[in-house]
Amino acid sequence: MVEEWQEVTIEALVCYSAPCHRTKTVWAAGLSLIRLPPAEPALHPAEWVFEERRRAVNRGVYGTIEDTMAAVDRELTRVTGSHVRIRRLVG
């Protein structure tokens, strides 16, 4: 992949801490590395919506994976049907 990037004159790689971004091949290619800061879920409103859904599902005890999946589906249906609820979660 790095060789293909060089052929089309890509000069930089936007990266995070993935091991594949720190290989000798990437360094040898002479690409400039633009490091992204660590992700901060608290800054992403969508994360708040999913976190609330996760907490709601985790409060239950389910006998089967199908029961768990049904609980997830119910929670997603609840939030997608309520624009007011989403607005409250994301500020």
All heavy atoms as an XYZ file, in Angstrom:
725
protein
N       0.824     -1.187      0.000
C       0.000      0.000      0.000
C       0.872      1.257      0.000
O       0.602      2.202     -0.711
C      -0.926     -0.030      1.214
C      -1.883      1.133      1.259
S      -3.002      1.231     -0.139
C      -4.323      0.243      0.405
N       1.911      1.234      0.785
C       2.805      2.398      0.867
C       3.429      2.684     -0.494
O       3.529      3.842     -0.908
C       3.891      2.184      1.944
C       4.919      3.301      1.913
C       3.252      2.088      3.321
N       3.812      1.634     -1.201
C       4.393      1.826     -2.533
C       3.385      2.481     -3.479
O       3.746      3.355     -4.265
C       4.865      0.487     -3.087
C       6.065     -0.065     -2.352
C       6.356     -1.516     -2.704
O       5.582     -2.126     -3.470
O       7.359     -2.042     -2.195
N       2.119      2.086     -3.375
C       1.081      2.707     -4.212
C       0.936      4.183     -3.866
O       0.744      5.009     -4.739
C      -0.251      1.991     -4.022
C      -0.297      0.604     -4.624
C      -1.614     -0.105     -4.349
O      -2.637      0.574     -4.127
O      -1.606     -1.346     -4.349
N       1.031      4.498     -2.583
C       0.928      5.905     -2.176
C       2.062      6.718     -2.772
O       1.863      7.842     -3.214
C       0.969      6.031     -0.655
C      -0.193      5.431      0.054
C      -1.420      5.130     -0.472
C      -0.247      5.045      1.420
N      -2.215      4.586      0.483
C      -1.527      4.524      1.662
C       0.664      5.088      2.459
C      -1.924      4.056      2.901
C       0.276      4.625      3.699
C      -1.006      4.117      3.916
N       3.252      6.148     -2.776
C       4.394      6.857     -3.338
C       4.202      7.098     -4.831
O       4.576      8.137     -5.347
C       5.675      6.081     -3.083
C       6.115      6.133     -1.642
C       7.319      5.267     -1.395
O       7.332      4.105     -1.778
N       8.336      5.840     -0.757
N       3.629      6.124     -5.523
C       3.404      6.260     -6.967
C       2.460      7.408     -7.297
O       2.593      8.034     -8.332
C       2.853      4.949     -7.536
C       3.886      3.839     -7.590
C       3.292      2.516     -8.053
O       2.152      2.505     -8.568
O       3.969      1.492     -7.884
N       1.508      7.668     -6.432
C       0.560      8.760     -6.697
C       0.935     10.015     -5.900
O       0.139     10.912     -5.731
C      -0.902      8.348     -6.397
C      -1.359      7.287     -7.352
C      -1.083      7.918     -4.960
N       2.156     10.044     -5.436
C       2.759     11.174     -4.720
C       1.984     11.623     -3.484
O       1.819     12.812     -3.247
C       3.000     12.379     -5.660
O       1.748     12.851     -6.142
C       3.927     12.028     -6.799
N       1.546     10.673     -2.689
C       0.996     11.018     -1.373
C       2.190     11.313     -0.479
O       3.136     10.535     -0.405
C       0.130      9.874     -0.815
C      -1.135      9.764     -1.666
C      -0.207     10.102      0.657
C      -2.051      8.640     -1.287
N       2.143     12.450      0.183
C       3.297     12.896      0.949
C       3.142     12.754      2.454
O       4.117     12.869      3.190
C       3.582     14.355      0.615
C       3.942     14.538     -0.850
C       4.095     16.001     -1.221
O       4.051     16.859     -0.320
O       4.246     16.277     -2.413
N       1.906     12.522      2.917
C       1.692     12.462      4.355
C       0.680     11.383      4.688
O      -0.151     11.010      3.862
C       1.202     13.810      4.873
N       0.761     10.899      5.908
C      -0.156      9.894      6.416
C      -0.738     10.423      7.714
O       0.001     10.758      8.637
C       0.591      8.576      6.669
C      -0.176      7.464      7.361
C      -1.330      6.988      6.480
C       0.752      6.305      7.681
N      -2.052     10.550      7.753
C      -2.723     10.923      8.993
C      -2.900      9.623      9.759
O      -3.477      8.663      9.254
C      -4.091     11.596      8.725
C      -4.806     11.896     10.029
C      -3.898     12.859      7.896
N      -2.366      9.576     10.971
C      -2.340      8.301     11.680
C      -2.681      8.474     13.152
O      -2.716      9.570     13.691
C      -0.980      7.659     11.534
S       0.363      8.617     12.253
N      -2.931      7.356     13.759
C      -3.101      7.285     15.201
C      -2.144      6.202     15.682
O      -1.168      5.910     15.008
C      -4.562      7.036     15.588
C      -5.185      5.849     14.894
C      -5.253      4.617     15.520
C      -5.711      5.963     13.607
C      -5.812      3.528     14.883
C      -6.272      4.872     12.969
C      -6.324      3.657     13.618
O      -6.879      2.592     12.983
N      -2.392      5.577     16.771
C      -1.410      4.656     17.345
C      -1.464      3.238     16.780
O      -0.944      2.326     17.393
C      -1.599      4.595     18.857
O      -1.340      5.856     19.408
N      -2.066      3.035     15.645
C      -2.132      1.699     15.061
C      -0.730      1.206     14.735
O       0.081      1.944     14.186
C      -2.983      1.714     13.796
N      -0.435     -0.040     15.070
C       0.897     -0.588     14.785
C       1.282     -0.479     13.307
O       2.446     -0.252     12.991
C       0.786     -2.047     15.226
C      -0.276     -2.034     16.274
C      -1.258     -0.980     15.812
N       0.305     -0.621     12.403
C       0.638     -0.558     10.975
C       1.103      0.831     10.544
O       1.738      0.976      9.514
C      -0.548     -1.015     10.126
S      -2.005      0.030     10.268
N       0.819      1.834     11.340
C       1.262      3.187     11.010
C       2.689      3.459     11.470
O       3.250      4.502     11.184
C       0.334      4.230     11.634
C      -1.027      4.230     11.028
N      -2.107      4.797     11.655
C      -1.500      3.719      9.857
C      -3.177      4.644     10.905
N      -2.840      3.991      9.820
N       3.261      2.505     12.205
C       4.602      2.706     12.741
C       5.592      1.686     12.194
O       6.620      1.432     12.807
C       4.557      2.617     14.269
C       3.693      3.688     14.910
C       3.747      3.611     16.420
N       3.559      2.259     16.919
C       2.509      1.842     17.625
N       1.564      2.674     17.934
N       2.425      0.591     18.042
N       5.286      1.105     11.056
C       6.180      0.083     10.504
C       7.400      0.723      9.846
O       7.392      1.901      9.478
C       5.451     -0.794      9.464
O       5.101      0.025      8.353
C       4.227     -1.462     10.057
N       8.424     -0.081      9.672
C       9.650      0.392      9.007
C       9.342      0.831      7.577
O       9.938      1.777      7.070
C      10.703     -0.702      9.007
C      11.273     -0.977     10.372
C      12.311     -2.082     10.323
C      12.828     -2.367     11.718
N      13.797     -3.464     11.727
N       8.398      0.142      6.934
C       8.035      0.487      5.553
C       7.484      1.904      5.474
O       7.834      2.674      4.580
C       6.989     -0.506      5.001
O       7.484     -1.831      5.163
C       6.675     -0.238      3.556
N       6.617      2.249      6.416
C       6.046      3.605      6.427
C       7.139      4.627      6.682
O       7.235      5.643      5.992
C       4.917      3.718      7.482
C       4.464      5.159      7.647
C       3.738      2.828      7.095
N       7.998      4.352      7.650
C       9.086      5.291      7.949
C      10.040      5.418      6.766
O      10.468      6.517      6.415
C       9.859      4.848      9.197
C       9.067      5.019     10.450
C       8.421      4.031     11.139
C       8.796      6.226     11.146
N       7.773      4.562     12.229
C       7.989      5.909     12.265
C       9.150      7.554     10.953
C       7.541      6.863     13.174
C       8.707      8.502     11.857
C       7.910      8.157     12.944
N      10.366      4.296      6.133
C      11.307      4.309      5.014
C      10.744      5.041      3.803
O      11.506      5.570      2.988
C      11.676      2.879      4.627
N       9.439      5.112      3.684
C       8.816      5.778      2.545
C       9.000      7.292      2.609
O       8.800      7.989      1.620
C       7.338      5.439      2.477
N       9.374      7.782      3.767
C       9.592      9.217      3.900
C       8.308     10.027      3.983
O       8.317     11.233      3.749
N       7.206      9.361      4.306
C       5.937     10.084      4.448
C       5.962     10.929      5.718
O       6.487     10.503      6.741
C       4.769      9.100      4.540
C       4.517      8.215      3.328
C       3.480      7.149      3.657
C       4.045      9.051      2.153
N       5.392     12.104      5.644
C       5.209     12.892      6.859
C       4.065     12.256      7.631
O       3.034     11.911      7.055
C       4.831     14.333      6.516
O       5.879     14.953      5.816
N       4.253     12.083      8.927
C       3.208     11.495      9.758
C       2.505     12.598     10.533
O       3.136     13.369     11.251
C       3.800     10.468     10.719
C       4.462      9.263     10.069
C       5.046      8.332     11.137
C       3.483      8.505      9.195
N       1.221     12.685     10.359
C       0.400     13.653     11.082
C      -0.379     12.852     12.117
O      -1.293     12.106     11.778
C      -0.557     14.398     10.130
C       0.257     15.097      9.043
C      -1.439     15.367     10.910
C      -0.573     15.620      7.895
N       0.020     12.974     13.352
C      -0.588     12.160     14.406
C      -1.879     12.786     14.917
O      -1.926     13.974     15.213
C       0.376     11.985     15.561
C       1.618     11.239     15.148
C       2.377     10.740     16.373
N       3.634     10.149     15.994
C       3.767      8.908     15.525
N       2.717      8.160     15.373
N       4.956      8.443     15.211
N      -2.906     11.946     15.011
C      -4.174     12.370     15.583
C      -4.094     12.266     17.104
O      -3.452     11.352     17.625
C      -5.309     11.474     15.080
C      -5.626     11.572     13.594
C      -6.653     10.509     13.223
C      -6.158     12.946     13.250
N      -4.753     13.163     17.817
C      -4.774     13.026     19.279
C      -5.633     11.821     19.657
O      -6.449     11.357     18.863
C      -5.415     14.338     19.743
C      -6.213     14.797     18.577
C      -5.491     14.317     17.345
N      -5.466     11.315     20.872
C      -6.303     10.195     21.307
C      -7.782     10.576     21.226
O      -8.151     11.728     21.456
C      -5.886      9.970     22.763
C      -4.581     10.656     22.913
C      -4.547     11.751     21.893
N      -8.603      9.608     20.880
C     -10.043      9.859     20.787
C     -10.598     10.168     22.171
O     -10.175      9.587     23.161
C     -10.750      8.650     20.197
N     -11.518     11.076     22.228
C     -12.167     11.442     23.485
C     -13.671     11.263     23.311
O     -14.342     12.147     22.784
C     -11.822     12.881     23.866
C     -12.461     13.353     25.146
C     -12.185     12.431     26.334
O     -11.019     12.200     26.653
O     -13.159     11.933     26.915
N     -14.206     10.109     23.721
C     -15.641      9.843     23.529
C     -16.540     10.922     24.108
O     -17.612     11.185     23.580
C     -15.858      8.513     24.238
C     -14.525      7.867     24.271
C     -13.524      8.997     24.348
N     -16.109     11.575     25.175
C     -16.947     12.600     25.796
C     -17.200     13.775     24.861
O     -18.139     14.544     25.053
C     -16.310     13.086     27.090
N     -16.373     13.932     23.837
C     -16.539     15.048     22.911
C     -17.413     14.699     21.715
O     -17.676     15.551     20.878
C     -15.165     15.522     22.418
C     -14.217     16.011     23.497
C     -12.883     16.382     22.880
C     -14.809     17.189     24.248
N     -17.866     13.449     21.625
C     -18.644     13.002     20.478
C     -20.083     12.721     20.897
O     -20.352     11.718     21.559
C     -18.033     11.742     19.865
C     -16.613     11.942     19.431
N     -16.292     12.673     18.317
C     -15.449     11.537     19.974
C     -14.972     12.696     18.184
N     -14.443     12.020     19.182
N     -21.016     13.600     20.540
C     -22.412     13.409     20.956
C     -22.990     12.042     20.613
O     -23.752     11.485     21.396
C     -23.160     14.522     20.216
C     -22.132     15.579     19.999
C     -20.847     14.824     19.784
N     -22.624     11.475     19.487
C     -23.152     10.151     19.146
C     -22.734      9.119     20.186
O     -23.488      8.190     20.493
C     -22.670      9.740     17.763
N     -21.549      9.280     20.754
C     -21.097      8.358     21.786
C     -22.006      8.413     23.008
O     -22.227      7.415     23.671
C     -19.656      8.669     22.205
C     -18.643      8.473     21.114
C     -18.411      7.005     20.788
O     -18.689      6.134     21.639
O     -17.962      6.735     19.668
N     -22.540      9.600     23.310
C     -23.428      9.727     24.461
C     -24.699      8.911     24.250
O     -25.197      8.280     25.169
C     -23.787     11.178     24.704
C     -22.612     12.074     24.922
C     -21.334     11.713     25.278
C     -22.584     13.481     24.780
N     -20.535     12.817     25.368
C     -21.272     13.922     25.070
C     -23.538     14.424     24.442
C     -20.904     15.238     25.037
C     -23.170     15.750     24.411
C     -21.868     16.150     24.704
N     -25.222      8.962     23.038
C     -26.440      8.211     22.721
C     -26.177      6.719     22.896
O     -26.941      6.012     23.566
C     -26.928      8.515     21.288
C     -28.094      7.601     20.907
C     -27.322      9.984     21.156
N     -25.086      6.218     22.325
C     -24.798      4.797     22.427
C     -24.444      4.385     23.853
O     -24.774      3.287     24.283
C     -23.701      4.396     21.441
C     -24.224      4.317     20.042
C     -23.931      5.311     19.130
C     -25.038      3.267     19.650
C     -24.436      5.256     17.831
C     -25.544      3.205     18.366
C     -25.247      4.200     17.455
N     -23.796      5.253     24.596
C     -23.464      4.934     25.982
C     -24.741      4.761     26.807
O     -24.846      3.833     27.613
C     -22.580      6.023     26.589
C     -22.201      5.785     28.035
C     -21.391      4.521     28.256
O     -20.747      4.036     27.320
O     -21.412      4.002     29.390
N     -25.700      5.624     26.614
C     -26.969      5.479     27.343
C     -27.663      4.181     26.953
O     -28.212      3.474     27.786
C     -27.898      6.659     27.089
C     -29.177      6.530     27.897
C     -30.104      7.707     27.744
O     -29.736      8.822     28.127
O     -31.211      7.479     27.240
N     -27.643      3.853     25.678
C     -28.268      2.602     25.219
C     -27.551      1.394     25.821
O     -28.158      0.432     26.238
C     -28.231      2.486     23.694
C     -28.872      3.633     22.954
C     -30.412      3.721     22.983
N     -31.114      3.591     24.210
C     -31.396      4.596     25.069
N     -31.017      5.819     24.833
N     -32.070      4.385     26.174
N     -26.229      1.447     25.844
C     -25.455      0.346     26.405
C     -25.792      0.140     27.875
O     -26.001     -0.983     28.330
C     -23.956      0.604     26.249
C     -23.095     -0.579     26.707
C     -21.617     -0.232     26.721
N     -21.293      0.824     27.650
C     -21.222      0.672     28.976
N     -21.467     -0.480     29.535
N     -20.903      1.688     29.750
N     -25.864      1.230     28.621
C     -26.209      1.117     30.043
C     -27.595      0.515     30.224
O     -27.811     -0.325     31.091
C     -26.128      2.487     30.721
C     -24.734      2.903     31.085
C     -24.729      4.070     32.061
N     -25.475      5.216     31.585
C     -24.955      6.242     30.909
N     -23.665      6.244     30.640
N     -25.700      7.238     30.516
N     -28.548      0.940     29.411
C     -29.908      0.419     29.515
C     -29.946     -1.087     29.241
O     -30.593     -1.839     29.964
C     -30.834      1.155     28.548
N     -29.222     -1.534     28.230
C     -29.200     -2.966     27.902
C     -28.452     -3.743     28.979
O     -28.872     -4.834     29.384
C     -28.578     -3.201     26.509
C     -28.327     -4.681     26.255
C     -29.484     -2.625     25.426
N     -27.370     -3.195     29.485
C     -26.560     -3.904     30.480
C     -27.263     -4.074     31.823
O     -26.844     -4.889     32.639
C     -25.227     -3.210     30.692
C     -24.265     -3.477     29.561
O     -24.475     -4.369     28.754
N     -23.210     -2.687     29.479
N     -28.316     -3.303     32.060
C     -29.058     -3.460     33.318
C     -29.833     -4.771     33.366
O     -30.202     -5.223     34.426
C     -30.033     -2.307     33.515
C     -29.355     -1.072     34.059
C     -30.359      0.013     34.237
N     -30.054      0.853     33.122
C     -30.441      2.079     32.874
N     -31.252      2.641     33.587
N     -30.060      2.749     31.861
N     -30.099     -5.341     32.205
C     -30.879     -6.572     32.139
C     -30.020     -7.821     32.183
O     -28.810     -7.776     31.996
N     -30.684     -8.938     32.456
C     -30.044    -10.249     32.399
C     -30.811    -11.040     31.352
O     -32.039    -11.129     31.416
C     -30.103    -10.968     33.763
C     -29.517    -12.362     33.669
C     -29.382    -10.145     34.830
N     -30.108    -11.590     30.393
C     -30.749    -12.236     29.252
C     -30.319    -13.694     29.173
O     -29.158    -14.014     29.396
C     -30.398    -11.496     27.966
C     -30.640    -10.006     28.099
C     -29.590     -9.136     28.367
C     -31.921     -9.487     28.022
C     -29.808     -7.780     28.524
C     -32.153     -8.130     28.182
C     -31.086     -7.288     28.432
O     -31.314     -5.946     28.603
N     -31.264    -14.548     28.827
C     -30.998    -15.972     28.772
C     -30.271    -16.424     27.527
O     -29.531    -17.408     27.545
N     -30.467    -15.687     26.433
C     -29.852    -16.087     25.167
C     -29.323    -14.859     24.446
O     -29.688    -13.726     24.776
C     -30.878    -16.780     24.240
O     -31.872    -15.810     23.856
C     -31.534    -17.980     24.905
N     -28.511    -15.111     23.451
C     -28.006    -13.998     22.629
C     -29.158    -13.339     21.887
O     -29.162    -12.120     21.695
C     -26.879    -14.465     21.669
C     -26.206    -13.268     20.995
C     -27.419    -15.416     20.616
C     -25.402    -12.401     21.905
N     -30.160    -14.125     21.515
C     -31.322    -13.562     20.822
C     -32.072    -12.586     21.728
O     -32.530    -11.538     21.273
C     -32.259    -14.670     20.333
C     -31.707    -15.485     19.182
C     -30.686    -16.542     19.603
O     -30.591    -16.857     20.819
O     -29.970    -17.027     18.709
N     -32.198    -12.950     23.027
C     -32.849    -12.049     23.980
C     -32.058    -10.754     24.127
O     -32.623     -9.663     24.212
C     -32.985    -12.719     25.350
C     -33.936    -13.906     25.346
O     -34.761    -14.017     24.410
O     -33.842    -14.719     26.282
N     -30.737    -10.875     24.170
C     -29.881     -9.695     24.273
C     -30.040     -8.820     23.034
O     -30.175     -7.592     23.141
C     -28.408    -10.109     24.440
O     -28.301    -10.996     25.548
C     -27.518     -8.904     24.644
N     -30.041     -9.447     21.858
C     -30.186     -8.688     20.610
C     -31.552     -8.003     20.552
O     -31.655     -6.861     20.082
C     -29.987     -9.613     19.417
C     -28.535    -10.075     19.295
S     -28.262    -11.393     18.103
C     -28.811    -10.643     16.600
N     -32.582     -8.654     21.068
C     -33.915     -8.045     21.091
C     -33.915     -6.818     22.011
O     -34.528     -5.792     21.693
C     -34.958     -9.063     21.545
N     -33.204     -6.901     23.132
C     -33.110     -5.762     24.049
C     -32.388     -4.594     23.383
O     -32.797     -3.433     23.508
C     -32.408     -6.169     25.335
N     -31.319     -4.885     22.665
C     -30.590     -3.841     21.936
C     -31.504     -3.207     20.905
O     -31.572     -1.972     20.782
C     -29.317     -4.421     21.266
C     -28.699     -3.418     20.300
C     -28.313     -4.849     22.322
N     -32.235     -4.023     20.173
C     -33.149     -3.516     19.156
C     -34.216     -2.616     19.776
O     -34.521     -1.548     19.246
C     -33.792     -4.680     18.402
C     -34.529     -4.216     17.171
O     -33.965     -3.396     16.420
O     -35.678     -4.663     16.955
N     -34.763     -3.015     20.916
C     -35.776     -2.186     21.599
C     -35.191     -0.830     21.987
O     -35.822      0.214     21.809
C     -36.299     -2.897     22.844
C     -37.334     -3.951     22.569
C     -38.014     -4.424     23.850
N     -37.085     -4.937     24.847
C     -36.634     -6.192     24.884
N     -37.025     -7.062     23.975
N     -35.785     -6.567     25.821
N     -33.971     -0.847     22.523
C     -33.343      0.411     22.940
C     -33.070      1.323     21.755
O     -33.294      2.531     21.820
C     -32.057      0.140     23.710
C     -32.284     -0.344     25.111
C     -33.104      0.634     25.934
O     -32.854      1.859     25.882
O     -34.012      0.182     26.649
N     -32.578      0.766     20.665
C     -32.317      1.584     19.476
C     -33.614      2.141     18.904
O     -33.662      3.297     18.468
C     -31.554      0.776     18.430
C     -30.109      0.452     18.799
C     -29.492     -0.456     17.748
C     -29.291      1.715     18.976
N     -34.656      1.338     18.926
C     -35.956      1.809     18.438
C     -36.471      2.945     19.319
O     -36.994      3.932     18.814
C     -36.974      0.648     18.405
O     -36.467     -0.356     17.530
C     -38.325      1.112     17.915
N     -36.282      2.807     20.624
C     -36.720      3.876     21.543
C     -36.044      5.197     21.228
O     -36.675      6.240     21.168
C     -36.403      3.501     22.985
C     -37.406      2.616     23.634
C     -37.115      2.421     25.098
N     -36.772      3.693     25.736
C     -36.129      3.788     26.879
N     -35.715      2.722     27.505
N     -35.864      4.954     27.405
N     -34.747      5.174     21.039
C     -34.021      6.432     20.843
C     -34.239      6.996     19.445
O     -34.323      8.203     19.266
C     -32.525      6.287     21.175
C     -31.765      5.584     20.095
C     -31.907      7.642     21.442
N     -34.336      6.136     18.427
C     -34.520      6.666     17.079
C     -35.917      7.227     16.879
O     -36.123      8.038     15.993
C     -34.247      5.599     15.998
O     -35.099      4.478     16.221
C     -32.802      5.170     16.005
N     -36.841      6.834     17.730
C     -38.202      7.360     17.621
C     -38.406      8.646     18.390
O     -39.496      9.192     18.416
N     -37.367      9.161     19.039
C     -37.527     10.339     19.883
C     -36.439     11.372     19.603
O     -35.353     11.308     20.165
C     -37.486      9.936     21.359
O     -37.501     11.086     22.174
N     -36.761     12.325     18.760
C     -35.803     13.396     18.472
C     -35.531     14.225     19.724
O     -34.421     14.705     19.928
C     -36.321     14.289     17.349
C     -36.452     13.564     16.053
N     -35.364     13.170     15.318
C     -37.543     13.128     15.374
C     -35.763     12.542     14.243
N     -37.082     12.491     14.249
N     -36.535     14.375     20.570
C     -36.358     15.137     21.811
C     -35.333     14.435     22.700
O     -34.450     15.068     23.271
C     -37.710     15.289     22.547
C     -37.519     15.905     23.921
C     -38.675     16.102     21.705
N     -35.433     13.134     22.801
C     -34.495     12.366     23.632
C     -33.070     12.479     23.093
O     -32.121     12.685     23.857
C     -34.944     10.916     23.684
C     -34.185     10.074     24.655
C     -34.822      8.683     24.698
N     -34.127      7.860     25.644
C     -34.480      7.749     26.918
N     -35.532      8.381     27.369
N     -33.786      6.985     27.720
N     -32.899     12.372     21.805
C     -31.566     12.498     21.208
C     -31.018     13.897     21.469
O     -29.870     14.081     21.844
C     -31.602     12.182     19.707
C     -31.915     10.703     19.493
C     -30.265     12.535     19.045
C     -32.149     10.326     18.061
N     -31.849     14.906     21.279
C     -31.434     16.297     21.503
C     -30.957     16.501     22.943
O     -29.954     17.163     23.202
C     -32.629     17.170     21.256
C     -32.653     18.352     20.426
C     -31.505     18.728     19.709
N     -31.886     19.935     19.014
C     -31.107     20.545     18.221
N     -29.918     20.062     18.000
N     -31.463     21.624     17.630
N     -31.694     15.894     23.893
C     -31.330     16.026     25.299
C     -29.969     15.371     25.562
O     -29.158     15.886     26.314
C     -32.398     15.373     26.167
C     -32.165     15.558     27.660
C     -33.147     14.760     28.423
N     -33.060     13.395     27.893
C     -32.854     12.318     28.600
N     -32.773     12.372     29.866
N     -32.748     11.139     28.047
N     -29.701     14.235     24.921
C     -28.444     13.527     25.133
C     -27.245     14.279     24.563
O     -26.174     14.279     25.145
C     -28.508     12.136     24.493
C     -29.337     11.104     25.208
C     -29.498      9.879     24.328
C     -28.693     10.731     26.525
N     -27.417     14.887     23.418
C     -26.276     15.498     22.745
C     -26.131     16.986     23.009
O     -25.204     17.618     22.552
C     -26.311     15.236     21.215
C     -26.264     13.751     20.953
C     -27.504     15.873     20.558
N     -27.033     17.536     23.750
C     -26.902     18.939     24.151
C     -27.453     19.893     23.245
O     -27.490     20.426     22.327
